[in-house]
Amino acid sequence: MKNAFDSRKAAEFRKLSEQYIELDSIKKQQFRAAVRQASMDWKAFPIVEGGDHRQFLLSYAQERLWFLWNLLP
C-alpha cells in the first residue's frame, strides 16, 4: 500500500512542478512562499521540462559532464 501512496504523491508533485513552470514571476514567488509555509521539501519536486524549447549552449562544465556520462553509460 505504501508504494501506491508514494506513486500517487510523486504524480502530485510532478503535476505541481508542471504547473509551476507556467506561472509568472509573481505567482512563482507566492507558490514558493506557500511551499515554505507548508514545510514541504523542495527536493520532493521533480525537475520537469519547461515550455521553452529553445536550444542553449552548455557551459564547459556541463559539456564535460555530458561527455563523461556518455562515456560510461
N, CA, C, O and CB atoms as a CASP TS submission, in Angstrom:
PFRMAT TS
TARGET T0000
AUTHOR 0000-0000-0000
METHOD Language model
MODEL 1
PARENT N/A
ATOM      1  N   MET     1       0.824  -1.193   0.000  1.00  0.00           N
ATOM      2  CA  MET     1       0.000   0.000   0.000  1.00  0.00           C
ATOM      3  C   MET     1       0.868   1.257   0.000  1.00  0.00           C
ATOM      4  O   MET     1       0.480   2.299  -0.527  1.00  0.00           O
ATOM      5  CB  MET     1      -0.938  -0.002   1.207  1.00  0.00           C
ATOM      6  N   LYS     2       2.060   1.134   0.607  1.00  0.00           N
ATOM      7  CA  LYS     2       2.948   2.288   0.658  1.00  0.00           C
ATOM      8  C   LYS     2       3.390   2.704  -0.746  1.00  0.00           C
ATOM      9  O   LYS     2       3.489   3.897  -1.031  1.00  0.00           O
ATOM     10  CB  LYS     2       4.170   1.979   1.528  1.00  0.00           C
ATOM     11  N   ASN     3       3.659   1.728  -1.634  1.00  0.00           N
ATOM     12  CA  ASN     3       4.096   2.059  -2.991  1.00  0.00           C
ATOM     13  C   ASN     3       3.024   2.819  -3.754  1.00  0.00           C
ATOM     14  O   ASN     3       3.339   3.736  -4.513  1.00  0.00           O
ATOM     15  CB  ASN     3       4.469   0.794  -3.749  1.00  0.00           C
ATOM     16  N   ALA     4       1.767   2.453  -3.564  1.00  0.00           N
ATOM     17  CA  ALA     4       0.673   3.159  -4.238  1.00  0.00           C
ATOM     18  C   ALA     4       0.603   4.596  -3.740  1.00  0.00           C
ATOM     19  O   ALA     4       0.376   5.523  -4.517  1.00  0.00           O
ATOM     20  CB  ALA     4      -0.679   2.439  -4.002  1.00  0.00           C
ATOM     21  N   PHE     5       0.802   4.773  -2.433  1.00  0.00           N
ATOM     22  CA  PHE     5       0.801   6.122  -1.862  1.00  0.00           C
ATOM     23  C   PHE     5       1.966   6.935  -2.411  1.00  0.00           C
ATOM     24  O   PHE     5       1.800   8.100  -2.775  1.00  0.00           O
ATOM     25  CB  PHE     5       0.874   6.062  -0.325  1.00  0.00           C
ATOM     26  N   ASP     6       3.151   6.318  -2.472  1.00  0.00           N
ATOM     27  CA  ASP     6       4.334   7.012  -2.973  1.00  0.00           C
ATOM     28  C   ASP     6       4.171   7.408  -4.432  1.00  0.00           C
ATOM     29  O   ASP     6       4.550   8.515  -4.815  1.00  0.00           O
ATOM     30  CB  ASP     6       5.568   6.139  -2.808  1.00  0.00           C
ATOM     31  N   SER     7       3.614   6.524  -5.253  1.00  0.00           N
ATOM     32  CA  SER     7       3.449   6.851  -6.671  1.00  0.00           C
ATOM     33  C   SER     7       2.394   7.940  -6.860  1.00  0.00           C
ATOM     34  O   SER     7       2.524   8.786  -7.744  1.00  0.00           O
ATOM     35  CB  SER     7       3.062   5.594  -7.471  1.00  0.00           C
ATOM     36  N   ARG     8       1.360   7.918  -6.035  1.00  0.00           N
ATOM     37  CA  ARG     8       0.338   8.963  -6.096  1.00  0.00           C
ATOM     38  C   ARG     8       0.938  10.314  -5.695  1.00  0.00           C
ATOM     39  O   ARG     8       0.661  11.339  -6.318  1.00  0.00           O
ATOM     40  CB  ARG     8      -0.860   8.610  -5.179  1.00  0.00           C
ATOM     41  N   LYS     9       1.759  10.296  -4.652  1.00  0.00           N
ATOM     42  CA  LYS     9       2.420  11.516  -4.179  1.00  0.00           C
ATOM     43  C   LYS     9       3.395  12.037  -5.236  1.00  0.00           C
ATOM     44  O   LYS     9       3.473  13.243  -5.468  1.00  0.00           O
ATOM     45  CB  LYS     9       3.163  11.252  -2.847  1.00  0.00           C
ATOM     46  N   ALA    10       4.134  11.134  -5.872  1.00  0.00           N
ATOM     47  CA  ALA    10       5.076  11.538  -6.922  1.00  0.00           C
ATOM     48  C   ALA    10       4.337  12.164  -8.096  1.00  0.00           C
ATOM     49  O   ALA    10       4.797  13.156  -8.661  1.00  0.00           O
ATOM     50  CB  ALA    10       5.904  10.333  -7.400  1.00  0.00           C
ATOM     51  N   ALA    11       3.200  11.595  -8.464  1.00  0.00           N
ATOM     52  CA  ALA    11       2.404  12.148  -9.565  1.00  0.00           C
ATOM     53  C   ALA    11       1.876  13.534  -9.199  1.00  0.00           C
ATOM     54  O   ALA    11       1.811  14.428 -10.043  1.00  0.00           O
ATOM     55  CB  ALA    11       1.230  11.205  -9.915  1.00  0.00           C
ATOM     56  N   GLU    12       1.502  13.699  -7.940  1.00  0.00           N
ATOM     57  CA  GLU    12       1.005  15.001  -7.477  1.00  0.00           C
ATOM     58  C   GLU    12       2.114  16.057  -7.529  1.00  0.00           C
ATOM     59  O   GLU    12       1.886  17.185  -7.967  1.00  0.00           O
ATOM     60  CB  GLU    12       0.448  14.884  -6.037  1.00  0.00           C
ATOM     61  N   PHE    13       3.322  15.680  -7.077  1.00  0.00           N
ATOM     62  CA  PHE    13       4.448  16.612  -7.119  1.00  0.00           C
ATOM     63  C   PHE    13       4.828  16.950  -8.558  1.00  0.00           C
ATOM     64  O   PHE    13       5.194  18.089  -8.849  1.00  0.00           O
ATOM     65  CB  PHE    13       5.655  16.023  -6.381  1.00  0.00           C
ATOM     66  N   ARG    14       4.746  15.978  -9.453  1.00  0.00           N
ATOM     67  CA  ARG    14       5.058  16.240 -10.863  1.00  0.00           C
ATOM     68  C   ARG    14       4.055  17.236 -11.454  1.00  0.00           C
ATOM     69  O   ARG    14       4.431  18.154 -12.184  1.00  0.00           O
ATOM     70  CB  ARG    14       5.048  14.918 -11.679  1.00  0.00           C
ATOM     71  N   LYS    15       2.783  17.040 -11.129  1.00  0.00           N
ATOM     72  CA  LYS    15       1.751  17.949 -11.635  1.00  0.00           C
ATOM     73  C   LYS    15       1.984  19.368 -11.111  1.00  0.00           C
ATOM     74  O   LYS    15       1.853  20.336 -11.859  1.00  0.00           O
ATOM     75  CB  LYS    15       0.343  17.451 -11.228  1.00  0.00           C
ATOM     76  N   LEU    16       2.329  19.489  -9.829  1.00  0.00           N
ATOM     77  CA  LEU    16       2.617  20.804  -9.256  1.00  0.00           C
ATOM     78  C   LEU    16       3.823  21.448  -9.937  1.00  0.00           C
ATOM     79  O   LEU    16       3.827  22.651 -10.194  1.00  0.00           O
ATOM     80  CB  LEU    16       2.864  20.686  -7.746  1.00  0.00           C
ATOM     81  N   SER    17       4.842  20.644 -10.226  1.00  0.00           N
ATOM     82  CA  SER    17       6.028  21.169 -10.902  1.00  0.00           C
ATOM     83  C   SER    17       5.694  21.659 -12.298  1.00  0.00           C
ATOM     84  O   SER    17       6.189  22.699 -12.732  1.00  0.00           O
ATOM     85  CB  SER    17       7.117  20.105 -10.972  1.00  0.00           C
ATOM     86  N   GLU    18       4.853  20.910 -13.003  1.00  0.00           N
ATOM     87  CA  GLU    18       4.453  21.312 -14.351  1.00  0.00           C
ATOM     88  C   GLU    18       3.628  22.598 -14.320  1.00  0.00           C
ATOM     89  O   GLU    18       3.752  23.442 -15.207  1.00  0.00           O
ATOM     90  CB  GLU    18       3.654  20.188 -15.027  1.00  0.00           C
ATOM     91  N   GLN    19       2.797  22.741 -13.309  1.00  0.00           N
ATOM     92  CA  GLN    19       2.012  23.966 -13.179  1.00  0.00           C
ATOM     93  C   GLN    19       2.908  25.146 -12.797  1.00  0.00           C
ATOM     94  O   GLN    19       2.692  26.270 -13.249  1.00  0.00           O
ATOM     95  CB  GLN    19       0.898  23.782 -12.133  1.00  0.00           C
ATOM     96  N   TYR    20       3.907  24.881 -11.968  1.00  0.00           N
ATOM     97  CA  TYR    20       4.808  25.936 -11.502  1.00  0.00           C
ATOM     98  C   TYR    20       5.550  26.594 -12.663  1.00  0.00           C
ATOM     99  O   TYR    20       5.682  27.818 -12.693  1.00  0.00           O
ATOM    100  CB  TYR    20       5.810  25.368 -10.499  1.00  0.00           C
ATOM    101  N   ILE    21       6.034  25.803 -13.616  1.00  0.00           N
ATOM    102  CA  ILE    21       6.833  26.385 -14.700  1.00  0.00           C
ATOM    103  C   ILE    21       6.015  27.287 -15.609  1.00  0.00           C
ATOM    104  O   ILE    21       6.579  28.092 -16.350  1.00  0.00           O
ATOM    105  CB  ILE    21       7.468  25.289 -15.521  1.00  0.00           C
ATOM    106  N   GLU    22       4.703  27.166 -15.563  1.00  0.00           N
ATOM    107  CA  GLU    22       3.843  28.004 -16.401  1.00  0.00           C
ATOM    108  C   GLU    22       3.443  29.320 -15.722  1.00  0.00           C
ATOM    109  O   GLU    22       2.838  30.182 -16.359  1.00  0.00           O
ATOM    110  CB  GLU    22       2.596  27.232 -16.781  1.00  0.00           C
ATOM    111  N   LEU    23       3.776  29.481 -14.436  1.00  0.00           N
ATOM    112  CA  LEU    23       3.380  30.676 -13.691  1.00  0.00           C
ATOM    113  C   LEU    23       4.265  31.869 -14.034  1.00  0.00           C
ATOM    114  O   LEU    23       5.411  31.703 -14.454  1.00  0.00           O
ATOM    115  CB  LEU    23       3.434  30.405 -12.192  1.00  0.00           C
ATOM    116  N   ASP    24       3.723  33.077 -13.851  1.00  0.00           N
ATOM    117  CA  ASP    24       4.546  34.279 -13.997  1.00  0.00           C
ATOM    118  C   ASP    24       5.370  34.459 -12.715  1.00  0.00           C
ATOM    119  O   ASP    24       5.169  33.730 -11.743  1.00  0.00           O
ATOM    120  CB  ASP    24       3.655  35.550 -14.282  1.00  0.00           C
ATOM    121  N   SER    25       6.282  35.410 -12.710  1.00  0.00           N
ATOM    122  CA  SER    25       7.226  35.544 -11.597  1.00  0.00           C
ATOM    123  C   SER    25       6.545  35.851 -10.261  1.00  0.00           C
ATOM    124  O   SER    25       6.988  35.353  -9.226  1.00  0.00           O
ATOM    125  CB  SER    25       8.226  36.632 -11.910  1.00  0.00           C
ATOM    126  N   ILE    26       5.500  36.643 -10.257  1.00  0.00           N
ATOM    127  CA  ILE    26       4.800  36.966  -9.005  1.00  0.00           C
ATOM    128  C   ILE    26       4.122  35.724  -8.441  1.00  0.00           C
ATOM    129  O   ILE    26       4.203  35.454  -7.242  1.00  0.00           O
ATOM    130  CB  ILE    26       3.756  38.086  -9.233  1.00  0.00           C
ATOM    131  N   LYS    27       3.457  34.974  -9.304  1.00  0.00           N
ATOM    132  CA  LYS    27       2.786  33.745  -8.857  1.00  0.00           C
ATOM    133  C   LYS    27       3.806  32.711  -8.385  1.00  0.00           C
ATOM    134  O   LYS    27       3.528  31.946  -7.461  1.00  0.00           O
ATOM    135  CB  LYS    27       1.923  33.156  -9.992  1.00  0.00           C
ATOM    136  N   LYS    28       4.990  32.681  -9.014  1.00  0.00           N
ATOM    137  CA  LYS    28       6.040  31.757  -8.574  1.00  0.00           C
ATOM    138  C   LYS    28       6.500  32.104  -7.164  1.00  0.00           C
ATOM    139  O   LYS    28       6.724  31.211  -6.347  1.00  0.00           O
ATOM    140  CB  LYS    28       7.237  31.790  -9.546  1.00  0.00           C
ATOM    141  N   GLN    29       6.642  33.400  -6.872  1.00  0.00           N
ATOM    142  CA  GLN    29       7.019  33.821  -5.522  1.00  0.00           C
ATOM    143  C   GLN    29       5.964  33.391  -4.509  1.00  0.00           C
ATOM    144  O   GLN    29       6.298  32.913  -3.425  1.00  0.00           O
ATOM    145  CB  GLN    29       7.218  35.344  -5.467  1.00  0.00           C
ATOM    146  N   GLN    30       4.702  33.560  -4.858  1.00  0.00           N
ATOM    147  CA  GLN    30       3.613  33.156  -3.966  1.00  0.00           C
ATOM    148  C   GLN    30       3.620  31.640  -3.764  1.00  0.00           C
ATOM    149  O   GLN    30       3.388  31.158  -2.655  1.00  0.00           O
ATOM    150  CB  GLN    30       2.250  33.616  -4.531  1.00  0.00           C
ATOM    151  N   PHE    31       3.880  30.901  -4.819  1.00  0.00           N
ATOM    152  CA  PHE    31       3.931  29.443  -4.737  1.00  0.00           C
ATOM    153  C   PHE    31       5.064  29.002  -3.812  1.00  0.00           C
ATOM    154  O   PHE    31       4.873  28.136  -2.958  1.00  0.00           O
ATOM    155  CB  PHE    31       4.113  28.827  -6.139  1.00  0.00           C
ATOM    156  N   ARG    32       6.251  29.605  -3.987  1.00  0.00           N
ATOM    157  CA  ARG    32       7.390  29.244  -3.137  1.00  0.00           C
ATOM    158  C   ARG    32       7.112  29.572  -1.675  1.00  0.00           C
ATOM    159  O   ARG    32       7.495  28.813  -0.784  1.00  0.00           O
ATOM    160  CB  ARG    32       8.656  29.969  -3.605  1.00  0.00           C
ATOM    161  N   ALA    33       6.450  30.698  -1.424  1.00  0.00           N
ATOM    162  CA  ALA    33       6.096  31.063  -0.048  1.00  0.00           C
ATOM    163  C   ALA    33       5.129  30.042   0.544  1.00  0.00           C
ATOM    164  O   ALA    33       5.248  29.674   1.712  1.00  0.00           O
ATOM    165  CB  ALA    33       5.473  32.475  -0.002  1.00  0.00           C
ATOM    166  N   ALA    34       4.176  29.588  -0.260  1.00  0.00           N
ATOM    167  CA  ALA    34       3.211  28.587   0.219  1.00  0.00           C
ATOM    168  C   ALA    34       3.902  27.260   0.510  1.00  0.00           C
ATOM    169  O   ALA    34       3.553  26.577   1.473  1.00  0.00           O
ATOM    170  CB  ALA    34       2.088  28.380  -0.816  1.00  0.00           C
ATOM    171  N   VAL    35       4.875  26.892  -0.312  1.00  0.00           N
ATOM    172  CA  VAL    35       5.622  25.650  -0.082  1.00  0.00           C
ATOM    173  C   VAL    35       6.414  25.747   1.213  1.00  0.00           C
ATOM    174  O   VAL    35       6.431  24.806   2.006  1.00  0.00           O
ATOM    175  CB  VAL    35       6.570  25.349  -1.268  1.00  0.00           C
ATOM    176  N   ARG    36       7.074  26.891   1.432  1.00  0.00           N
ATOM    177  CA  ARG    36       7.826  27.076   2.683  1.00  0.00           C
ATOM    178  C   ARG    36       6.897  27.045   3.891  1.00  0.00           C
ATOM    179  O   ARG    36       7.219  26.439   4.913  1.00  0.00           O
ATOM    180  CB  ARG    36       8.603  28.405   2.655  1.00  0.00           C
ATOM    181  N   GLN    37       5.749  27.697   3.770  1.00  0.00           N
ATOM    182  CA  GLN    37       4.801  27.758   4.881  1.00  0.00           C
ATOM    183  C   GLN    37       4.250  26.370   5.204  1.00  0.00           C
ATOM    184  O   GLN    37       3.971  26.068   6.364  1.00  0.00           O
ATOM    185  CB  GLN    37       3.650  28.722   4.552  1.00  0.00           C
ATOM    186  N   ALA    38       4.094  25.532   4.192  1.00  0.00           N
ATOM    187  CA  ALA    38       3.586  24.179   4.404  1.00  0.00           C
ATOM    188  C   ALA    38       4.690  23.214   4.832  1.00  0.00           C
ATOM    189  O   ALA    38       4.442  22.022   5.014  1.00  0.00           O
ATOM    190  CB  ALA    38       2.920  23.668   3.135  1.00  0.00           C
ATOM    191  N   SER    39       5.914  23.733   4.993  1.00  0.00           N
ATOM    192  CA  SER    39       7.080  22.920   5.380  1.00  0.00           C
ATOM    193  C   SER    39       7.309  21.756   4.422  1.00  0.00           C
ATOM    194  O   SER    39       7.703  20.665   4.836  1.00  0.00           O
ATOM    195  CB  SER    39       6.902  22.386   6.800  1.00  0.00           C
ATOM    196  N   MET    40       7.062  21.996   3.157  1.00  0.00           N
ATOM    197  CA  MET    40       7.313  20.967   2.149  1.00  0.00           C
ATOM    198  C   MET    40       8.773  21.056   1.719  1.00  0.00           C
ATOM    199  O   MET    40       9.384  22.124   1.764  1.00  0.00           O
ATOM    200  CB  MET    40       6.356  21.131   0.920  1.00  0.00           C
ATOM    201  N   ASP    41       9.318  19.926   1.304  1.00  0.00           N
ATOM    202  CA  ASP    41      10.711  19.853   0.888  1.00  0.00           C
ATOM    203  C   ASP    41      10.807  20.061  -0.620  1.00  0.00           C
ATOM    204  O   ASP    41      10.171  19.338  -1.387  1.00  0.00           O
ATOM    205  CB  ASP    41      11.335  18.499   1.295  1.00  0.00           C
ATOM    206  N   TRP    42      11.603  21.048  -1.051  1.00  0.00           N
ATOM    207  CA  TRP    42      11.765  21.304  -2.488  1.00  0.00           C
ATOM    208  C   TRP    42      12.347  20.098  -3.203  1.00  0.00           C
ATOM    209  O   TRP    42      12.101  19.916  -4.396  1.00  0.00           O
ATOM    210  CB  TRP    42      12.659  22.523  -2.717  1.00  0.00           C
ATOM    211  N   LYS    43      13.120  19.263  -2.499  1.00  0.00           N
ATOM    212  CA  LYS    43      13.756  18.102  -3.124  1.00  0.00           C
ATOM    213  C   LYS    43      12.734  17.075  -3.583  1.00  0.00           C
ATOM    214  O   LYS    43      13.044  16.224  -4.417  1.00  0.00           O
ATOM    215  CB  LYS    43      14.734  17.456  -2.158  1.00  0.00           C
ATOM    216  N   ALA    44      11.530  17.143  -3.055  1.00  0.00           N
ATOM    217  CA  ALA    44      10.484  16.197  -3.444  1.00  0.00           C
ATOM    218  C   ALA    44       9.904  16.529  -4.817  1.00  0.00           C
ATOM    219  O   ALA    44       9.285  15.676  -5.453  1.00  0.00           O
ATOM    220  CB  ALA    44       9.371  16.186  -2.402  1.00  0.00           C
ATOM    221  N   PHE    45      10.102  17.760  -5.273  1.00  0.00           N
ATOM    222  CA  PHE    45       9.557  18.170  -6.563  1.00  0.00           C
ATOM    223  C   PHE    45      10.505  17.755  -7.684  1.00  0.00           C
ATOM    224  O   PHE    45      11.698  18.053  -7.621  1.00  0.00           O
ATOM    225  CB  PHE    45       9.314  19.695  -6.595  1.00  0.00           C
ATOM    226  N   PRO    46       9.997  17.078  -8.700  1.00  0.00           N
ATOM    227  CA  PRO    46      10.866  16.677  -9.813  1.00  0.00           C
ATOM    228  C   PRO    46      11.167  17.859 -10.726  1.00  0.00           C
ATOM    229  O   PRO    46      10.438  18.850 -10.747  1.00  0.00           O
ATOM    230  CB  PRO    46      10.217  15.544 -10.621  1.00  0.00           C
ATOM    231  N   ILE    47      12.240  17.734 -11.468  1.00  0.00           N
ATOM    232  CA  ILE    47      12.565  18.729 -12.488  1.00  0.00           C
ATOM    233  C   ILE    47      11.844  18.302 -13.757  1.00  0.00           C
ATOM    234  O   ILE    47      12.050  17.197 -14.259  1.00  0.00           O
ATOM    235  CB  ILE    47      14.127  18.856 -12.719  1.00  0.00           C
ATOM    236  N   VAL    48      11.010  19.175 -14.262  1.00  0.00           N
ATOM    237  CA  VAL    48      10.225  18.848 -15.454  1.00  0.00           C
ATOM    238  C   VAL    48      10.645  19.740 -16.613  1.00  0.00           C
ATOM    239  O   VAL    48      11.235  20.804 -16.424  1.00  0.00           O
ATOM    240  CB  VAL    48       8.710  19.001 -15.177  1.00  0.00           C
ATOM    241  N   GLU    49      10.330  19.284 -17.796  1.00  0.00           N
ATOM    242  CA  GLU    49      10.662  20.038 -18.997  1.00  0.00           C
ATOM    243  C   GLU    49       9.814  21.297 -19.059  1.00  0.00           C
ATOM    244  O   GLU    49       8.606  21.260 -18.827  1.00  0.00           O
ATOM    245  CB  GLU    49      10.455  19.180 -20.260  1.00  0.00           C
ATOM    246  N   GLY    50      10.452  22.398 -19.371  1.00  0.00           N
ATOM    247  CA  GLY    50       9.742  23.662 -19.465  1.00  0.00           C
ATOM    248  C   GLY    50       9.087  23.851 -20.814  1.00  0.00           C
ATOM    249  O   GLY    50       9.309  23.074 -21.743  1.00  0.00           O
ATOM    250  N   GLY    51       8.292  24.873 -20.911  1.00  0.00           N
ATOM    251  CA  GLY    51       7.597  25.156 -22.149  1.00  0.00           C
ATOM    252  C   GLY    51       8.485  25.809 -23.195  1.00  0.00           C
ATOM    253  O   GLY    51       8.124  25.855 -24.371  1.00  0.00           O
ATOM    254  N   ASP    52       9.641  26.314 -22.785  1.00  0.00           N
ATOM    255  CA  ASP    52      10.559  26.991 -23.697  1.00  0.00           C
ATOM    256  C   ASP    52      11.482  25.950 -24.322  1.00  0.00           C
ATOM    257  O   ASP    52      12.309  25.358 -23.628  1.00  0.00           O
ATOM    258  CB  ASP    52      11.379  28.094 -22.958  1.00  0.00           C
ATOM    259  N   HIS    53      11.348  25.728 -25.611  1.00  0.00           N
ATOM    260  CA  HIS    53      12.119  24.672 -26.271  1.00  0.00           C
ATOM    261  C   HIS    53      13.280  25.224 -27.093  1.00  0.00           C
ATOM    262  O   HIS    53      13.751  24.569 -28.023  1.00  0.00           O
ATOM    263  CB  HIS    53      11.212  23.850 -27.164  1.00  0.00           C
ATOM    264  N   ARG    54      13.737  26.415 -26.755  1.00  0.00           N
ATOM    265  CA  ARG    54      14.913  26.951 -27.442  1.00  0.00           C
ATOM    266  C   ARG    54      16.138  26.165 -27.003  1.00  0.00           C
ATOM    267  O   ARG    54      16.178  25.622 -25.900  1.00  0.00           O
ATOM    268  CB  ARG    54      15.096  28.470 -27.148  1.00  0.00           C
ATOM    269  N   GLN    55      17.123  26.111 -27.865  1.00  0.00           N
ATOM    270  CA  GLN    55      18.355  25.419 -27.523  1.00  0.00           C
ATOM    271  C   GLN    55      19.360  26.425 -26.979  1.00  0.00           C
ATOM    272  O   GLN    55      19.529  27.515 -27.526  1.00  0.00           O
ATOM    273  CB  GLN    55      18.931  24.674 -28.750  1.00  0.00           C
ATOM    274  N   PHE    56      20.015  26.045 -25.907  1.00  0.00           N
ATOM    275  CA  PHE    56      21.018  26.886 -25.285  1.00  0.00           C
ATOM    276  C   PHE    56      22.340  26.139 -25.278  1.00  0.00           C
ATOM    277  O   PHE    56      22.365  24.910 -25.206  1.00  0.00           O
ATOM    278  CB  PHE    56      20.598  27.293 -23.850  1.00  0.00           C
ATOM    279  N   LEU    57      23.426  26.873 -25.353  1.00  0.00           N
ATOM    280  CA  LEU    57      24.740  26.259 -25.277  1.00  0.00           C
ATOM    281  C   LEU    57      25.007  25.799 -23.853  1.00  0.00           C
ATOM    282  O   LEU    57      24.573  26.428 -22.888  1.00  0.00           O
ATOM    283  CB  LEU    57      25.830  27.237 -25.746  1.00  0.00           C
ATOM    284  N   LEU    58      25.727  24.694 -23.741  1.00  0.00           N
ATOM    285  CA  LEU    58      26.121  24.201 -22.433  1.00  0.00           C
ATOM    286  C   LEU    58      27.388  24.915 -21.984  1.00  0.00           C
ATOM    287  O   LEU    58      28.193  25.358 -22.803  1.00  0.00           O
ATOM    288  CB  LEU    58      26.333  22.672 -22.460  1.00  0.00           C
ATOM    289  N   SER    59      27.547  25.016 -20.684  1.00  0.00           N
ATOM    290  CA  SER    59      28.809  25.535 -20.165  1.00  0.00           C
ATOM    291  C   SER    59      29.870  24.448 -20.351  1.00  0.00           C
ATOM    292  O   SER    59      29.538  23.297 -20.631  1.00  0.00           O
ATOM    293  CB  SER    59      28.680  25.959 -18.650  1.00  0.00           C
ATOM    294  N   TYR    60      31.134  24.810 -20.197  1.00  0.00           N
ATOM    295  CA  TYR    60      32.194  23.816 -20.349  1.00  0.00           C
ATOM    296  C   TYR    60      32.040  22.695 -19.326  1.00  0.00           C
ATOM    297  O   TYR    60      32.284  21.529 -19.639  1.00  0.00           O
ATOM    298  CB  TYR    60      33.571  24.476 -20.206  1.00  0.00           C
ATOM    299  N   ALA    61      31.643  23.038 -18.123  1.00  0.00           N
ATOM    300  CA  ALA    61      31.449  22.018 -17.090  1.00  0.00           C
ATOM    301  C   ALA    61      30.305  21.074 -17.465  1.00  0.00           C
ATOM    302  O   ALA    61      30.407  19.865 -17.257  1.00  0.00           O
ATOM    303  CB  ALA    61      31.166  22.680 -15.726  1.00  0.00           C
ATOM    304  N   GLN    62      29.216  21.619 -18.015  1.00  0.00           N
ATOM    305  CA  GLN    62      28.095  20.781 -18.435  1.00  0.00           C
ATOM    306  C   GLN    62      28.491  19.887 -19.603  1.00  0.00           C
ATOM    307  O   GLN    62      28.096  18.723 -19.655  1.00  0.00           O
ATOM    308  CB  GLN    62      26.893  21.648 -18.818  1.00  0.00           C
ATOM    309  N   GLU    63      29.273  20.427 -20.547  1.00  0.00           N
ATOM    310  CA  GLU    63      29.746  19.612 -21.670  1.00  0.00           C
ATOM    311  C   GLU    63      30.600  18.461 -21.164  1.00  0.00           C
ATOM    312  O   GLU    63      30.481  17.334 -21.646  1.00  0.00           O
ATOM    313  CB  GLU    63      30.546  20.470 -22.669  1.00  0.00           C
ATOM    314  N   ARG    64      31.455  18.741 -20.201  1.00  0.00           N
ATOM    315  CA  ARG    64      32.327  17.706 -19.642  1.00  0.00           C
ATOM    316  C   ARG    64      31.496  16.626 -18.953  1.00  0.00           C
ATOM    317  O   ARG    64      31.746  15.435 -19.141  1.00  0.00           O
ATOM    318  CB  ARG    64      33.334  18.323 -18.648  1.00  0.00           C
ATOM    319  N   LEU    65      30.514  17.034 -18.160  1.00  0.00           N
ATOM    320  CA  LEU    65      29.650  16.053 -17.505  1.00  0.00           C
ATOM    321  C   LEU    65      28.900  15.212 -18.525  1.00  0.00           C
ATOM    322  O   LEU    65      28.799  13.994 -18.377  1.00  0.00           O
ATOM    323  CB  LEU    65      28.659  16.750 -16.577  1.00  0.00           C
ATOM    324  N   TRP    66      28.373  15.863 -19.566  1.00  0.00           N
ATOM    325  CA  TRP    66      27.656  15.136 -20.609  1.00  0.00           C
ATOM    326  C   TRP    66      28.578  14.110 -21.242  1.00  0.00           C
ATOM    327  O   TRP    66      28.177  12.965 -21.450  1.00  0.00           O
ATOM    328  CB  TRP    66      27.107  16.103 -21.680  1.00  0.00           C
ATOM    329  N   PHE    67      29.813  14.503 -21.553  1.00  0.00           N
ATOM    330  CA  PHE    67      30.778  13.592 -22.159  1.00  0.00           C
ATOM    331  C   PHE    67      31.061  12.413 -21.237  1.00  0.00           C
ATOM    332  O   PHE    67      31.054  11.263 -21.676  1.00  0.00           O
ATOM    333  CB  PHE    67      32.079  14.331 -22.490  1.00  0.00           C
ATOM    334  N   LEU    68      31.308  12.691 -19.971  1.00  0.00           N
ATOM    335  CA  LEU    68      31.628  11.618 -19.023  1.00  0.00           C
ATOM    336  C   LEU    68      30.450  10.670 -18.822  1.00  0.00           C
ATOM    337  O   LEU    68      30.645   9.458 -18.727  1.00  0.00           O
ATOM    338  CB  LEU    68      32.048  12.210 -17.681  1.00  0.00           C
ATOM    339  N   TRP    69      29.240  11.200 -18.755  1.00  0.00           N
ATOM    340  CA  TRP    69      28.065  10.348 -18.592  1.00  0.00           C
ATOM    341  C   TRP    69      27.870   9.451 -19.809  1.00  0.00           C
ATOM    342  O   TRP    69      27.438   8.307 -19.671  1.00  0.00           O
ATOM    343  CB  TRP    69      26.812  11.201 -18.358  1.00  0.00           C
ATOM    344  N   ASN    70      28.180   9.955 -20.990  1.00  0.00           N
ATOM    345  CA  ASN    70      28.034   9.149 -22.201  1.00  0.00           C
ATOM    346  C   ASN    70      29.206   8.206 -22.412  1.00  0.00           C
ATOM    347  O   ASN    70      29.086   7.224 -23.144  1.00  0.00           O
ATOM    348  CB  ASN    70      27.884  10.047 -23.405  1.00  0.00           C
ATOM    349  N   LEU    71      30.329   8.490 -21.784  1.00  0.00           N
ATOM    350  CA  LEU    71      31.493   7.626 -21.882  1.00  0.00           C
ATOM    351  C   LEU    71      31.253   6.319 -21.140  1.00  0.00           C
ATOM    352  O   LEU    71      31.635   5.249 -21.615  1.00  0.00           O
ATOM    353  CB  LEU    71      32.731   8.331 -21.332  1.00  0.00           C
ATOM    354  N   LEU    72      30.626   6.407 -19.983  1.00  0.00           N
ATOM    355  CA  LEU    72      30.336   5.224 -19.161  1.00  0.00           C
ATOM    356  C   LEU    72      28.839   5.143 -18.885  1.00  0.00           C
ATOM    357  O   LEU    72      28.381   5.543 -17.815  1.00  0.00           O
ATOM    358  CB  LEU    72      31.132   5.266 -17.825  1.00  0.00           C
ATOM    359  N   PRO    73      28.079   4.627 -19.843  1.00  0.00           N
ATOM    360  CA  PRO    73      26.609   4.602 -19.646  1.00  0.00           C
ATOM    361  C   PRO    73      26.150   3.655 -18.571  1.00  0.00           C
ATOM    362  O   PRO    73      24.951   3.546 -18.315  1.00  0.00           O
ATOM    363  CB  PRO    73      25.930   4.232 -20.920  1.00  0.00           C
TER
END
